[in-house]
Amino acid sequence: MAAALPFLLFFLSVMTLSLASVNIDCGTSLPGIDNNNLKWVGDKDFITSGESATVSSTTVEKSLTTLRYFPTGDSNCYSNIPVTKGGKVLVRTMFYYGNYDGKSSTPSFNVVFEGKHRGTLSISSAFEPYLLELIFSPASGETSVCFVRTSSSSNPFVSSIEVVDLDDGMYNELGPGEGLFYQQRRAYGATEFLRSDLQGRFWLPSDINILVTGLPSTAVSIDTSGASNKPPESVLRNSWTAEGLSLVDPTLPLKEVPVYLAMYFSDPVQPSLRSFNIFFGGKQVSKSPVAPVFGKVTQVVVRDVVASSSTPLTFWSTASALLPPMINAAELYVISSGGSSKGGTGGSNEVSPGGSTNGKSSKLPIIIGVVSAVAFVLVAYVFIAIILANRRKVRLQALAMPTSSTVANMGTGASTLSTQQMENDSNQPTNESDMGEIDDLIGMNQSYVAQ
């Protein structure tokens, strides 16, 4: 889960104005307005540690030409970032290394949002911007973003932090304490980066694919009020269509992770003669057939499912359909359950790519082992005491033969104690990694593509 998302430089030159609570230009103390009329503030009110640096570039936004890096400390945090308590917020952190330190050594480090949602940034190209983005419900009117060292040879850094308060009702399937780590946001059939989203979201164009047909909408306008996630009309203007349309994401981890998938459908032609079911990993996930409407949007959300790089998303027509399935846009996120991360330094449940665990190991297995050992000693002591007591009884009753029932009970008693101990051992809890802290994001040019 943690290759960060590289963006083409062209895309970053056309970032749009968003309804952000605050846009922080890291590494500078001065406010400013960029070429897209996006307002930025300096970072002096949010952090006191770290050093400022600049990068010479004429191909990226001005906010990415300054940065703050952290040569000391295991964890450095931006705090007191204003958000709306009880609502939902999108926090996007962006990184442009640009060889600012002259070392030509691309860094890797962790980013912790809200003190508990953890992602890992692994930069492979010095001159491509990267991002980590999370949607979550803040616990208070302020939030934090921490940058955590994972190697003595890598200094964490950040170029910008954008915060967007989302409208009421958006992503209302998000559970308490959960977060959504951005994977992809695709507009199928679009040929250019879509930047007209007032919610501050990036929508990437689809790859060229000869196996599908691209259809533009003939509707004069498209009503988006029926979709709680508020997709912009621009992403509904184009679509992909094909019978048995199948999409996969080859850059998801090999091991399955919990995902949130939102899909948007608006029939490009009238009358609407499509009806299809949606299958994810071979399992039908649509409660009823999807029948897109011309001039309106239909939203379908799938969550509480797991997916990997080999999990297909497939659309199959029903018997009554006269036209093949289609899709306009989709959003894919990995669900973070938000494991504990004290002080922004991370807890013991960090998940690395492939699902293996990093960081401090849990003490639970040690505790179970000690308890089991003590229990075994106590059982053995009781067993021996029973044997000695019965032998003493036999000696005291020298004139009488021990009954078969006495011998049987002794054996049965020992067997019962031993069986109970094995059952107790088998019922001890095991230590499972919390899948809430996500470290992998997908490369921009490798999202859902048709098989």
C-alpha positions in Angstrom: 0.0 0.0 0.0 2.7 2.5 -0.1 4.1 3.7 -3.3 3.2 7.3 -3.2 1.4 8.8 -6.2 3.6 10.6 -8.8 1.9 13.3 -10.8 2.8 14.5 -14.2 4.2 18.0 -14.0 1.6 19.3 -16.4 -1.2 18.2 -14.0 0.3 20.2 -11.2 0.5 23.3 -13.3 -3.3 23.4 -13.5 -4.4 22.7 -10.0 -7.8 24.2 -9.3 -9.2 26.5 -6.6 -10.8 24.4 -3.8 -12.9 25.1 -0.8 -10.0 24.4 1.5 -10.0 25.5 5.1 -6.3 26.3 4.7 -3.5 25.7 2.2 -0.1 25.6 3.8 2.9 26.5 1.7 5.6 24.6 3.7 9.0 26.2 4.1 7.9 29.8 3.8 6.4 32.3 6.2 4.7 34.5 3.5 1.2 34.2 2.2 0.6 34.2 -1.6 -1.7 33.4 -4.5 -0.7 31.0 -7.2 -1.5 31.1 -11.0 -4.8 29.4 -10.4 -5.9 32.0 -7.8 -5.4 29.5 -5.0 -4.6 31.2 -1.7 -1.7 29.9 0.4 -0.4 30.8 3.8 3.1 30.3 5.3 3.7 27.5 7.9 5.0 29.6 10.8 1.7 29.3 12.7 1.7 25.5 12.5 5.2 24.2 13.3 8.3 25.3 15.1 10.8 22.6 14.1 12.6 21.8 10.9 14.5 23.8 8.3 13.4 25.6 5.1 14.8 24.9 1.6 13.9 25.9 -1.9 13.9 24.0 -5.2 14.5 25.6 -8.6 11.7 24.6 -11.0 9.6 26.3 -13.7 7.4 23.3 -14.3 5.6 22.9 -10.9 3.4 25.1 -8.9 5.1 27.7 -6.7 3.9 26.0 -3.6 6.1 23.0 -4.5 9.3 25.1 -4.9 9.6 25.6 -1.1 9.7 22.8 1.5 10.4 22.1 5.1 12.7 19.2 6.0 13.5 17.7 9.4 17.1 16.8 10.0 16.5 16.1 13.7 13.9 14.3 15.8 12.0 11.1 15.2 8.7 12.8 14.6 7.9 16.4 13.6 4.3 17.6 13.5 2.2 20.3 11.9 -0.5 21.0 14.5 -3.4 23.4 15.1 -4.6 23.0 11.5 -8.2 24.2 11.5 -11.0 21.8 10.5 -14.7 21.3 11.2 -15.4 19.0 14.1 -18.0 16.3 13.2 -17.7 16.9 9.5 -15.4 15.2 7.0 -12.2 16.6 5.8 -9.7 15.9 3.0 -6.1 16.4 3.9 -3.6 16.2 1.0 0.2 16.3 1.6 2.4 16.9 -1.4 6.1 16.3 -1.8 8.6 17.5 -4.4 12.2 16.5 -3.6 13.9 18.2 -6.4 17.3 17.2 -5.0 17.1 20.2 -2.6 19.9 18.8 -0.4 22.3 18.0 -3.3 22.5 14.4 -2.2 20.5 12.8 -5.0 19.2 10.3 -2.4 15.5 10.0 -2.6 14.0 9.6 1.0 11.4 7.4 2.5 9.5 8.1 5.7 6.0 7.8 7.3 3.2 10.3 7.4 0.6 10.2 10.2 -2.7 12.0 9.9 -4.8 12.8 13.0 -2.3 11.0 15.1 -3.4 7.5 14.0 -3.8 7.1 10.2 -0.3 6.1 8.9 1.0 6.0 5.3 4.5 5.5 4.0 6.0 7.8 1.4 8.7 6.2 -0.8 10.1 8.6 -3.4 11.7 7.0 -6.4 12.1 10.1 -8.7 13.7 13.3 -7.5 11.8 15.5 -10.1 8.2 14.2 -9.8 5.7 15.4 -7.2 4.1 12.8 -4.9 1.1 12.9 -2.6 -0.5 11.2 0.3 -4.2 12.0 0.9 -6.7 11.0 3.5 -10.4 11.6 4.0 -11.6 11.3 7.7 -13.8 12.8 10.4 -11.8 15.0 12.8 -12.1 14.4 16.5 -11.9 18.1 17.2 -11.7 21.5 15.5 -8.0 21.0 14.9 -6.0 18.3 13.3 -2.3 17.4 12.8 0.0 15.9 10.3 3.3 14.3 11.5 6.4 13.3 9.5 8.1 10.3 11.1 11.7 9.2 10.4 12.1 5.5 9.4 15.8 5.6 8.5 18.8 7.5 9.9 19.8 8.3 6.3 16.5 9.8 5.2 15.2 13.2 6.4 11.4 13.6 6.2 10.1 16.7 4.4 6.9 18.2 3.0 6.2 20.7 0.3 2.6 21.6 0.9 -0.5 20.7 3.0 -4.0 21.3 1.7 -7.1 20.9 3.9 -10.6 20.8 2.5 -13.8 20.7 4.6 -16.1 18.4 2.6 -19.9 19.0 2.3 -22.3 17.3 4.6 -23.3 13.8 3.5 -20.2 13.1 1.5 -18.6 9.7 2.1 -21.3 8.9 4.7 -20.5 5.2 4.6 -17.3 6.1 6.5 -17.4 4.5 10.0 -16.4 6.1 13.3 -12.6 6.5 13.5 -12.0 5.3 10.0 -10.1 7.0 7.2 -9.9 6.6 3.5 -6.4 6.6 1.9 -6.7 7.9 -1.6 -5.8 5.3 -4.3 -7.3 6.5 -7.5 -9.9 8.9 -8.8 -10.6 8.2 -12.5 -12.8 9.8 -15.1 -13.3 7.1 -17.8 -13.3 8.4 -21.3 -11.7 11.7 -20.3 -8.5 12.7 -22.1 -7.2 15.3 -19.8 -6.8 16.1 -16.1 -10.1 17.3 -14.7 -9.7 20.2 -12.3 -13.2 21.6 -11.8 -14.0 19.8 -8.6 -15.0 22.3 -5.9 -14.3 19.6 -3.2 -10.6 19.8 -4.0 -10.3 16.4 -5.6 -8.1 15.4 -8.5 -9.7 13.4 -11.3 -7.3 11.6 -13.6 -8.0 10.8 -17.2 -8.4 7.2 -18.4 -5.7 5.3 -20.3 -6.3 4.7 -24.0 -7.8 1.2 -24.5 -8.9 -0.3 -27.7 -11.1 -2.9 -25.9 -13.7 -0.3 -24.8 -15.8 2.3 -26.5 -15.7 5.9 -25.3 -19.0 7.7 -25.4 -19.6 11.4 -24.7 -22.8 12.5 -23.1 -25.4 14.2 -25.3 -27.2 15.7 -22.3 -27.3 19.5 -22.1 -26.8 19.2 -18.3 -26.4 16.4 -15.8 -28.1 16.5 -12.5 -25.6 15.4 -9.8 -27.9 15.9 -6.8 -28.6 12.2 -6.5 -25.0 11.4 -5.6 -24.0 12.1 -2.0 -20.3 12.2 -2.9 -21.0 15.1 -5.2 -19.0 14.1 -8.3 -18.5 17.1 -10.6 -20.5 17.2 -13.8 -17.3 17.2 -15.8 -16.4 13.6 -14.9 -19.8 12.5 -16.1 -19.4 14.0 -19.5 -17.6 10.9 -20.8 -17.8 7.2 -20.3 -16.5 3.7 -21.1 -18.8 1.0 -22.4 -18.3 -2.6 -23.3 -20.1 -5.9 -22.8 -18.5 -7.7 -19.9 -16.5 -4.6 -19.1 -13.7 -5.6 -16.6 -11.4 -3.4 -14.7 -8.5 -4.2 -12.4 -5.9 -2.3 -10.5 -2.4 -4.0 -10.9 -0.8 -1.7 -8.4 -2.8 -2.8 -5.4 -0.9 -5.0 -3.0 -0.7 -8.8 -3.8 -2.3 -9.4 -0.4 -5.9 -8.3 -0.1 -6.7 -5.0 1.7 -10.1 -3.5 2.8 -11.3 -1.0 0.2 -13.9 1.6 -0.4 -15.1 1.9 -4.0 -17.5 4.6 -5.3 -18.8 4.4 -8.9 -20.8 6.9 -10.9 -23.1 6.3 -13.8 -25.0 8.6 -16.2 -26.2 7.2 -19.4 -24.7 9.2 -22.3 -27.7 8.5 -24.7 -31.5 8.6 -24.5 -33.5 6.4 -24.1 -31.6 4.6 -21.3 -31.6 0.9 -22.3 -28.9 -0.4 -20.0 -29.2 -2.7 -17.0 -26.3 -4.5 -15.4 -24.9 -6.1 -12.2 -21.6 -5.4 -10.7 -19.2 -8.1 -9.6 -16.1 -7.5 -7.5 -13.7 -10.5 -7.2 -16.4 -12.7 -8.7 -18.9 -11.8 -6.1 -22.0 -9.7 -6.9 -21.8 -6.5 -4.9 -24.7 -4.5 -6.5 -27.8 -5.1 -4.4 -29.9 -4.7 -7.5 -29.2 -4.1 -11.2 -27.8 -0.7 -12.1 -29.9 1.2 -14.6 -28.1 4.5 -15.5 -30.4 7.5 -16.3 -29.8 10.0 -19.0 -29.1 13.5 -17.6 -28.8 12.2 -14.0 -26.1 10.4 -12.0 -26.4 7.1 -10.2 -24.0 6.5 -7.3 -23.0 3.0 -6.2 -20.7 2.5 -3.2 -19.1 -0.8 -2.2 -17.2 -1.2 1.1 -16.4 -3.9 3.6 -14.9 -5.9 0.9 -11.2 -6.8 0.3 -9.3 -6.5 -3.0 -5.8 -7.0 -4.4 -3.9 -6.4 -7.6 -5.7 -9.4 -9.2 -9.3 -8.6 -8.1 -11.5 -7.8 -11.1 -14.3 -5.3 -11.2 -16.7 -6.6 -13.8 -20.0 -5.4 -15.2 -22.5 -7.9 -16.8 -25.8 -7.0 -18.5 -29.1 -8.4 -17.4 -31.3 -10.3 -19.7 -33.5 -7.3 -20.4 -30.7 -4.9 -21.3 -30.4 -3.7 -24.9 -27.2 -1.8 -24.5 -23.9 -2.9 -22.8 -22.7 -1.7 -19.4 -20.9 1.6 -19.0 -19.1 3.7 -16.3 -18.3 7.3 -16.1 -16.0 7.6 -13.0 -14.8 5.8 -9.9 -13.0 6.5 -6.7 -10.9 3.9 -4.9 -9.6 4.1 -1.4 -8.0 1.8 1.1 -9.8 1.8 4.5 -7.8 2.7 7.5 -9.2 1.8 10.9 -6.8 4.2 12.7 -4.6 2.2 15.0 -3.1 4.0 18.0 -0.1 6.2 17.2 1.0 8.0 20.3 2.5 11.4 19.7 2.3 10.8 16.0 5.1 8.3 16.2 3.0 5.3 15.4 1.7 2.4 17.3 2.5 -1.3 17.1 0.1 -2.0 14.2 1.9 -0.5 11.3 1.2 -2.4 8.1 3.9 -2.6 5.4 3.4 -3.5 1.7 2.1 -7.1 1.4 0.6 -7.0 4.9 3.7 -7.8 7.0 4.1 -5.9 10.3 6.8 -3.4 11.1 7.8 -1.4 14.2 7.4 -2.6 17.7 6.1 -6.1 18.0 3.2 -6.9 20.3 3.9 -8.3 23.8 0.8 -10.4 23.6 2.5 -13.7 22.6 5.0 -13.3 25.5 2.1 -12.8 27.9 0.3 -15.8 26.6 3.4 -17.9 26.9 4.0 -16.9 30.5 0.4 -17.5 31.5 0.5 -20.9 29.8 3.7 -21.9 31.6 2.2 -20.9 35.0 -1.0 -22.7 34.3 1.0 -25.9 33.3 2.9 -25.8 36.6 -0.3 -25.4 38.6 -2.0 -28.3 36.7 1.1 -30.5 37.2 1.2 -29.7 40.9 -2.5 -30.6 41.3 -2.0 -33.8 39.4 0.9 -34.9 41.5 -1.0 -34.0 44.7 -3.9 -36.2 43.6 -1.6 -39.1 42.9 0.2 -38.8 46.3 -3.1 -38.5 48.2 -4.5 -41.6 46.6 -1.3 -43.6 47.3 -1.5 -42.5 51.0 -5.1 -43.6 51.0 -4.1 -47.0 49.6 -1.5 -47.5 52.4 -4.0 -46.5 55.1 -6.4 -49.1 53.7 -3.8 -51.9 53.5 -6.4 -54.6 54.3 -8.7 -53.6 51.4 -8.0 -53.8 47.7 -8.5 -50.5 45.7 -11.6 -50.6 43.6 -11.5 -50.3 39.8 -13.6 -47.2 40.1 -10.9 -45.6 42.2 -8.2 -46.4 39.6 -10.5 -45.2 36.8 -11.3 -42.0 38.5 -7.6 -41.2 39.0 -6.9 -41.8 35.3 -10.0 -39.8 34.3 -9.1 -37.0 36.6 -5.6 -36.6 35.1 -7.0 -36.8 31.6 -9.5 -34.2 32.2 -7.0 -31.7 33.6 -4.7 -32.3 30.6 -7.5 -31.9 28.1 -8.7 -28.7 29.7 -5.1 -27.3 29.6 -4.9 -28.1 25.9 -8.2 -26.5 25.2 -7.2 -23.4 27.2 -4.0 -23.1 25.2 -5.8 -23.5 21.9 -8.3 -20.8 22.9 -5.7 -18.1 23.7 -6.0 -15.0 21.5 -3.6 -14.5 18.6 -2.0 -11.2 17.6 -3.4 -9.9 14.3 -2.1 -6.8 12.6 -4.6 -3.9 12.4 -5.2 -3.1 8.7 -6.2 0.5 9.7 -2.8 2.1 8.9 -2.2 2.2 5.3 1.1 2.6 3.6 0.6 2.1 -0.1 -0.8 4.5 -2.7 -1.1 3.8 -6.4 1.0 5.3 -9.2 -1.1 7.7 -11.3 -0.7 5.9 -14.6 -1.6 2.5 -13.2 -5.1 2.8 -12.0 -8.1 0.7 -13.0 -7.4 -0.4 -16.5 -9.4 -2.8 -18.7 -8.2 -6.3 -18.8 
